[in-house]
Amino acid sequence: MSGAALLQKLGSRLAGLRGRLTPDAGMDKITWFRAGGQAEVLFQPQDEEDLAHFLRAVPEEIPVTVVGIGSNLLVRDGGIAGFVVRLSAKGFGQVEAVSPTRIRAGAAIPDKRLAAFALEMGIGGFHFYHGIPGGLGGALRMNAGANGVETRERVVEVRALDRKGELHTLSNAAMGYAYRKSSAPPDLIFTSAVMEGYAQDAEAIRAAMDAVQQHRETVQPIREKTGGSTFKNPPGTSAWKEIDKAGCRGLLIGGAQMSPMHCNFMINTGTASGYDLEYLGETVRARVLETSGIRLEWEIRRIGAFRSGHAIDPFLGRLL
């Protein structure tokens, strides 16, 4: 079904929405990989109330997929059925200090902006966000971390809407954090969170942020079209070490390449499709499994449908 047909089908159910509805929206314009198919309809709600109205209006049999800034996202070339919801910085990017050590921030605030605000307020413990190229919503969902600190160390509570548009407040414990994941119900859309740090001198915070930035510029291909770390670190080792050991540093398939600079970063050299990127990733997984007996787990989120004839057999890196 085309996006226009879906909107026509729902007709008056969507009346009163204040956000933007875009049929057949190209996800390659949103993701940092600059690849992938279309969203049947992209919805950008104006605020939390508008999002709740939308969720109540859309029948549960119609898929609703939530995306953030798109920095850690691979969209397959067949596109995404139903609605894709993307929270905008205008409606969900607010940030305020609610105590000398606590911050309330919207889910669409860029991690780097959150770190900068904490610096302004003299609140320590948020410096690691300066090196994470994503938004808070994604950080909450995947327990994003860097430089020895994780999101779960900062979360007090998270505000979210479920698929029926009902509001929930989750404690840190209810988020069920583990390494690079949360066990919070997958249908929840995080809208904001209260985070806690500690009082710290601004110069010390600035120095920590500068160290994070220097590390990124030294070892990561931050000026490339990339999705950040491709695979999670296996227990007892690093993903990049196993990828390097398997001879995959710089490996090129189509327009997709494992970065020669940091081989756990996958990059679009300019012409990669979503298929090229995922095919490369599964080829790397197969080679690491053969070399080290380790099954790498994707850290990059992959969504959408394969284009006809382009499905990939995991670990084998070949067409199905």
C-alpha positions in Angstrom: 0.0 0.0 0.0 1.3 3.5 -0.8 1.5 6.1 2.0 -1.2 8.1 0.4 -3.5 5.1 0.3 -2.8 4.4 4.0 -3.7 8.0 4.9 -6.8 7.8 2.9 -7.8 4.5 4.5 -7.6 6.0 8.0 -9.3 9.2 6.9 -11.0 11.0 9.7 -9.3 8.9 12.4 -6.2 11.1 12.0 -8.2 14.4 12.1 -6.9 16.8 14.7 -3.3 15.7 14.5 -1.0 18.7 14.7 2.2 17.0 13.6 3.5 16.3 10.1 2.4 13.3 8.1 4.7 12.5 5.1 3.7 9.6 2.8 6.4 7.6 1.1 9.2 9.3 3.0 12.8 8.4 2.0 14.6 7.0 5.1 17.9 7.6 3.3 17.5 11.2 4.1 17.1 10.5 7.8 19.7 7.8 8.6 23.4 8.6 9.0 24.2 5.7 6.6 22.2 7.6 3.9 20.8 4.4 2.6 17.6 2.4 2.7 14.0 2.3 1.5 10.9 4.4 2.2 8.6 4.7 5.2 5.0 4.1 4.1 4.1 7.2 6.2 6.5 9.2 8.4 4.8 11.0 11.4 6.6 13.7 13.3 4.3 14.6 16.3 4.3 18.1 17.6 4.4 17.1 21.3 3.5 14.3 23.7 -0.2 15.0 23.6 -0.1 14.9 19.8 1.7 11.6 19.9 -0.8 10.1 22.3 -3.6 11.2 20.0 -1.9 9.5 17.1 -1.4 6.2 19.0 -5.0 6.1 20.0 -6.1 6.8 16.4 -4.1 4.2 14.6 -5.5 0.6 14.7 -3.1 -1.8 16.5 -2.9 -4.0 13.4 -1.1 -1.2 11.5 2.7 -1.3 12.4 4.2 1.7 14.2 8.0 1.9 14.2 9.9 4.5 16.2 13.2 6.0 15.1 15.4 8.6 16.6 18.2 10.7 15.1 19.0 7.8 12.8 22.7 7.5 13.8 22.5 3.8 14.8 20.0 2.7 12.2 20.1 0.5 9.1 16.9 0.6 7.0 16.5 -2.2 4.5 15.8 -1.3 0.9 12.2 -2.7 0.8 11.1 0.0 3.2 9.0 0.1 6.3 5.3 -0.8 6.4 2.8 1.3 8.3 3.9 4.4 10.2 7.4 5.5 11.2 7.3 7.9 14.2 10.2 10.3 14.6 10.3 12.6 17.5 11.4 16.1 16.6 13.8 18.3 18.6 11.2 21.0 18.6 8.6 19.0 20.5 10.8 16.6 22.4 14.1 18.3 22.7 13.5 20.3 25.9 16.0 20.2 28.7 15.9 21.7 32.2 17.6 21.3 35.6 15.1 20.1 38.2 17.6 20.1 41.1 21.3 20.9 41.6 22.2 17.4 40.3 19.1 16.3 38.2 18.1 17.0 34.6 14.8 16.5 32.9 15.3 16.0 29.1 13.2 15.2 26.1 13.9 12.0 24.2 14.8 13.8 21.0 17.6 15.9 22.6 21.0 15.0 21.0 23.3 13.3 23.4 25.9 15.9 22.7 23.5 18.7 23.7 22.7 16.9 26.9 26.4 16.8 27.8 26.7 20.5 27.0 23.7 21.4 29.2 25.2 19.4 32.1 28.4 21.3 31.7 26.4 24.6 31.9 24.7 23.5 35.1 27.9 22.1 36.7 26.5 18.6 36.8 29.1 15.8 36.3 28.7 12.3 35.0 27.3 13.3 31.6 30.6 13.9 29.7 30.4 10.5 28.0 27.4 11.7 26.0 29.6 14.2 24.3 31.0 11.3 22.2 27.8 9.5 21.4 26.3 10.6 18.0 22.6 9.9 18.8 19.6 11.1 20.8 18.5 10.4 24.3 15.6 8.1 23.3 17.9 5.7 21.6 20.4 5.9 24.5 17.5 5.0 26.9 16.5 2.0 24.8 19.9 0.6 24.2 21.7 1.7 27.4 24.2 3.6 25.3 27.6 4.0 26.9 31.1 5.2 26.2 34.4 5.8 28.0 33.4 3.5 30.9 30.0 5.0 31.7 26.5 3.8 30.7 23.1 5.4 30.5 21.7 3.2 33.3 24.1 5.0 35.7 22.3 8.3 35.1 18.6 7.3 34.7 16.2 8.1 37.6 12.9 7.6 35.7 11.6 7.5 32.1 8.3 8.8 30.8 6.8 6.8 27.9 3.6 6.2 25.9 2.4 2.7 25.0 0.8 1.6 21.8 -2.7 2.6 23.1 -1.4 6.1 23.9 -1.4 5.5 27.6 1.2 7.2 29.8 3.7 5.3 31.9 6.6 6.3 34.2 9.3 3.7 34.6 11.9 3.6 37.3 15.5 2.7 36.7 14.9 -0.8 37.8 11.8 -1.1 35.6 14.0 -0.3 32.6 15.7 -3.7 33.1 19.1 -2.5 31.9 21.9 -4.8 30.8 24.9 -4.3 28.4 23.6 -2.3 25.4 19.9 -3.1 26.0 16.8 -2.5 28.1 14.1 -5.0 28.8 11.4 -2.3 28.8 8.4 -3.3 26.7 9.3 -2.8 23.0 6.0 -1.0 22.2 6.8 1.9 24.6 7.8 5.2 23.1 10.1 7.1 25.4 9.3 10.8 25.5 11.5 12.2 28.3 13.6 11.2 31.3 14.9 12.4 34.6 18.6 11.9 34.9 21.0 12.4 37.8 24.6 13.2 38.0 26.7 14.9 40.7 28.1 18.3 41.5 31.4 18.9 39.7 33.6 21.8 38.8 33.0 23.0 35.2 36.7 22.8 34.4 36.8 19.1 35.3 33.7 18.4 33.2 35.2 20.3 30.3 38.4 18.3 30.5 36.5 15.0 30.5 34.5 16.1 27.5 37.7 17.2 25.6 39.2 13.8 26.3 36.2 12.1 24.9 36.3 14.2 21.8 40.0 13.7 21.3 39.6 9.9 21.6 36.8 9.9 19.0 38.8 12.0 16.5 41.8 9.8 17.0 40.3 6.3 16.6 36.9 6.7 15.0 35.8 7.6 11.4 33.5 10.4 12.6 33.4 12.2 9.3 32.2 9.2 7.3 28.6 8.0 6.7 28.5 5.5 9.5 26.3 4.1 12.2 28.8 4.0 14.9 29.8 0.7 16.5 28.4 -2.1 14.3 28.6 -5.0 16.8 28.5 -5.4 20.6 31.7 -6.3 22.4 31.6 -10.1 23.2 32.5 -11.1 26.8 36.2 -11.0 27.4 37.2 -9.3 24.2 36.5 -6.4 21.8 34.5 -6.7 18.6 37.1 -4.8 16.6 39.9 -7.2 17.8 37.9 -10.2 16.5 37.0 -8.5 13.3 40.7 -7.6 12.7 41.7 -11.1 13.5 39.3 -12.4 10.9 40.9 -10.2 8.3 37.9 -7.9 7.8 39.6 -4.5 8.4 38.8 -2.5 5.3 36.6 -5.3 3.8 34.6 -3.8 1.0 31.3 -5.2 -0.4 29.5 -3.0 -3.0 29.6 0.5 -1.5 29.9 -0.7 2.1 33.2 -1.0 4.0 34.5 -1.9 7.4 36.5 1.1 8.3 40.3 0.8 7.9 40.5 3.2 10.8 38.2 1.4 13.3 37.1 -2.0 11.9 34.0 -2.2 14.1 32.6 0.9 12.2 30.8 0.2 9.0 30.7 3.0 6.5 28.9 3.9 3.3 31.7 4.9 0.9 29.1 6.8 -1.2 27.0 4.2 -3.2 26.0 1.6 -0.6 22.5 0.3 -0.4 20.9 -1.1 2.8 21.6 -4.5 1.3 25.3 -3.8 0.8 25.6 -2.7 4.4 23.8 -5.7 5.9 25.5 -8.2 3.6 28.9 -6.8 4.7 27.9 -7.1 8.4 26.7 -10.7 8.0 29.9 -11.6 6.1 32.0 -10.2 8.9 29.9 -12.2 11.5 30.4 -15.4 9.4 34.2 -14.9 9.2 34.5 -14.1 12.9 32.5 -17.2 13.8 34.8 -19.3 11.6 38.0 -17.7 13.0 37.2 -17.3 16.7 34.0 -19.3 17.3 32.4 -16.0 18.5 28.9 -15.0 17.3 29.0 -11.2 17.1 25.7 -9.5 18.0 24.6 -6.5 16.0 24.6 -3.2 17.9 23.2 -1.3 14.9 19.4 -1.6 14.7 18.2 -3.0 11.4 14.5 -2.5 10.4 12.3 -2.8 7.4 11.8 -5.3 4.6 14.3 -6.7 2.2 13.8 -5.9 -1.4 12.5 -8.9 -3.4 15.4 -11.4 -3.9 17.7 -9.7 -1.5 17.2 -11.4 1.9 20.4 -12.4 3.7 21.2 -15.7 5.5 22.7 -14.7 8.8 26.3 -15.8 9.4 26.7 -17.0 5.8 26.5 -13.6 4.1 24.8 -15.0 1.0 21.5 -14.6 -0.8 18.6 -16.7 0.4 
